[in-house]
Amino acid sequence: MKKLFFLLLFSKLCFAQNDSLTIKNANWTSTDIGNGITWKSYHFKQKELFNGNQLINVIETRLKNRKLKFGFLAADSMKTDNKAKRLLLTTSKIAINNDALVAVNAGFFDTKNGGAVDFLKIGGTIVDTTRLKDVPRLPFHSISAVTIHKNKVKIIKGEEKAGWERGLKEDNVLLTGPLLRFNNVSESLPQTPFNDNRHPRTCACITNDKKLLLITVDGRSNEAFGMTLPELTYLSKILNCKNAINFDGGGSTTMYIKGQPENGVVNYPSDNKIFDHAGERSVSNIFYVKLR
């Protein structure tokens, strides 16, 4: 029994080492899109990464870039029959409307009624509050956050107790999760279908050399399988992420870059179940980068 255990452990370690080399040795396509922003992309084929086909896009920029502004944007509200109805718009639409240079989809949202399901504060104004209250334990997407204050982006490890987010003083707060890495330690993730099944994923990272990474992983197709959250965590580790946090994924996963073809959508959103650039899902909010 012990021999079998060590064989399985050795196999897992070798598999991880092979994947590390695959990521590091890939001939990533690197594009300078100006203003200190780099776009990197690679399509891992023949099941070469995590025993699957993977298409990964990464936006990279220094955290201290005086040319750029970081922030969150929410889809606008409108009134119909004197009742406020929350709009859902595609990531590219929100980005274009606000002249963003790059953007990715951000927090989890109510697909029926619109609005984020977790606390969202933009420019000091609370846009949405956490829907679940008076529960013994908040869900995975409510116990960590991305904050922006004076253009400084941070990834915050929060609490399981409802209401912790209201104590955050930063002007811009997005609750999301789960947290993947914190202070160079990979978080322990419970075994759940959400964590352990492969899906398209979106995440944000802060690296050890003080860069911001916005990452999308495509999925739900033969060309791109998607990742489990442990796989996404390992990817962020190899990409030198000190802190990393999961955003909404699945059909929402979208990366936008101003001036690129296909309305700026550079990944392959899966909401139309076709491997093309036209499958964006309408979302409630995005993380964006624009000129100051």
N, C-alpha and C positions, 0 to 999 in steps of 0.2 A: 504493500500500500504506500509506504514511504517512497519507494523507488518510482512508482507511478506519479506521485505528487511532484517529485523533483523533475521528472521528465516533462510534465506539463508546465512547470514553472520555467524550465530552461527553454522550452518551445516558445512560451509567451515572451520571454526576454529577447530571444533571437528575432521573433517576429517584430517586436518593437524596434530593435536595432536596425533591421532591414528597412523598416518604414522611415526611420530617421535618416538613413543614408539616401533613400529614394527622394525625400523632400529636399534635403540639402544639395543633392547632386542634380536635381532637375534643371533643365535649361529654361528657366523662367523667362517669359517675355516681359521685358521691363520698358515702360513708356513714361517719359517725362512729360507730364501734362501741364507743367508750368507752375509758378508760384510756390515752388518747394514741395510739390505733390508728385509722387511716383505711383504708377499703376502697374502691378505685377500680376501675371496670369499664367496658369499652366493647366493643361489637360492631361491627367494621368490616365493612360489607356492600358489595355491588356491586363486589367485587374492588378496593376502594379502597386497601388497604394491601399493599405488595409484590405488587401485581397479584393479590390473593387476598382471600377472606373470612377475617377474623381475630377471635377472641374472646379478650380479654386481661383478666386479673384481677391486681390489684396490692394487696398489703398494705404499708402504710407506717407506720413509727413511728420516733421518735428513738432513736438508739443509747444515749443516756444518759437512760433513763426509769426512775426509781427505783421505779415501781409494778410494773415488768415483770421477768420472768426469761426468759432465752433458753436454749434447750438442745436436745439430741437425745434421742430416745426410741427404744428398740428393741422389737420385738415380743418377748413373753416366751418363755421356753423351757419345755418340758414333757417329762416322761419317759413313754415308752411301751415296755413290755417291757424295763425297765431300761436303755433306750438313750435318750440325749438327742436329742430331735428339735426343730429350730428351727422356731418358729411363724412364719407370715406372716399379718399382719392388715391390714385396710384402714387407710388414713390416719385416717379419721374414727373408727374403733374405738379405735385407739391414743390419739388425741387425747381422746376422751370418757372413756376409762378413767383418764386422767391429768389431767382437768379443764383442758385447754388452752383458751386463748381463741381462738387461731388456729394453724394448722399447714399444712405442705405436705409431700409426700413428699420424701425426701432422697436417700440414696446408692443405688448400684447393688447388686443382690443376686442370690443364687442362687435362681432360680425353682423349682428341683427340691428342693434340700436346705435352703433357708432360709439366713438369715445374710447379712451384707454380703460382697461379694467383695473389698472394700478395707478397710483399717485403720479401725477405729471405737473410740474411747475415750470413755467416759461417766463422769463423776465420778471420774476417775483410774483407772478399771478398763478394761482392754482387753477389749472385747466381741468384736471380730473382728479378724483380721489379714489383710493383703494375701495373696490366694491365690497370685498368681504370684510366684515367687522365682527367683533365679539366671538371670534373663533379661537380655539386653544392653540392653533398653529397656522400661520399664514402659508399659502402655497409657495412653491419654489420660485415663482416669478415676482414675489413680493418681499424678499428678504435680502436683496442687494440692489445697488443703484449705480447709475452714472450721474455725476454732478458736474456742473460747469459754473465757475465763479470767477469773474474778471478774466474770462477766456482761458481759465485753467481747468483742464479735464481731469477728473478723478474717478476711480472705480471704488465704490464703498461696500464694505461688508456690513450688513445690517443685522436685524434681529427678527426672531420668529413672532414676537409680540406685536399685535396690531397697533398701529399708531406711531411706531418708531420713526417713520419717515417725516412726520410733521416737525420733528426736532432738528431736521437738517436746515441749516441757515443759508445754504447756497441759493442763488437766484434761479438756477435751473436744475431741476431734479427729475430724473426718469427712473422709476422703479422697474426692474426687469430681472431676468435670471434664468437659470441659476448661475451663481458665481462658479467659474471654472478654475481659475487660479488666483491666488492672493499671496503677495510677498514671496513669489517664486515657489509656492507650494501648491500642488494640484489638489483641488477640493475633493472630498469623498462624496460621490453621487449615489443616491439610492437606486436600486434596481427597479425601474419602472418602464413601461412601454415608451413613454415620451423620451426618456434618457437613452434607452437601449436599442430602439429601432432606428433605422437609417432614414433621415429626412434631409431636405435642404436646410441649411443653417445660416444664420447671420450672427456675427459677434464683433465685439470691440475689445481691443487689447492696448495696454500700455507696456512698452518694452523696457528692458533694463537700460538701454541707451536713450531713453526718454523720447521715444517716438510713439505716435498714435497709429494703430493699425485698425482698419475696418475690413472685415473679411466676410466673403460669401462663399458658400459651398453649395453647388447645385445638386439636384437629386430627383428621384422618382422617374428615372429614365434609364435605358440601357447604356446611354452615353455617360451618365453621371449617376452614381448610386445614392449619393448623400452619405452623411456620417451620423454615427451615434454621438452622444455628448462626450463619452470617454475618448472617442477618436478625435473629436474637435478639440478637446482639452489637450491631447497629446500633440496635435498640430500646432496649437498656440505655444506650447512649451518649446517645440523645435524652432518656432519663429521668434524665440527669445522674449516671449511675453512674461513680464513680471506679474501683471494682473490681467485677467481676461474674464469677460462676462458674456453670457448668451443673450441675444435679442430674440424677438419672434422669428420663426422660421417657416418651414413648409411652403405653401403657396405664396406666402408674403415675401420670401427672400428675394431681394432686388438690390442691385447696385447700379447707380446712375452716375455718368460722367458727362459733363457739359461738352457739347461739340462732337460727341461720338455718334456714329450711325445708329439706326434703330431707336430714334428718339432718346438717345443717350443711355439706353439700357444695355449694359455690357455683359451681363450674365444671362442665364437661361431660366427665367422664372417659370414655375411649373404649374401655375393655376389653370392653364388651358390644356394640360396633359400632352403638349407637343414640345419637342426640343427645339425651341426657337426663342426669339427675344420678345415675343408678343404676349407672353402669359402672365403679365403683372396682375396681382390682386390689389384691390383698393385697400388702403390701410388708414389708420388713424393718425399716425405720427412718424416722423423720420429723424434721423441724426444727419446733420448737414455740415458742410464746410463751404464757406464763401469768402470773397474778398472783403476786407474791412472797409 
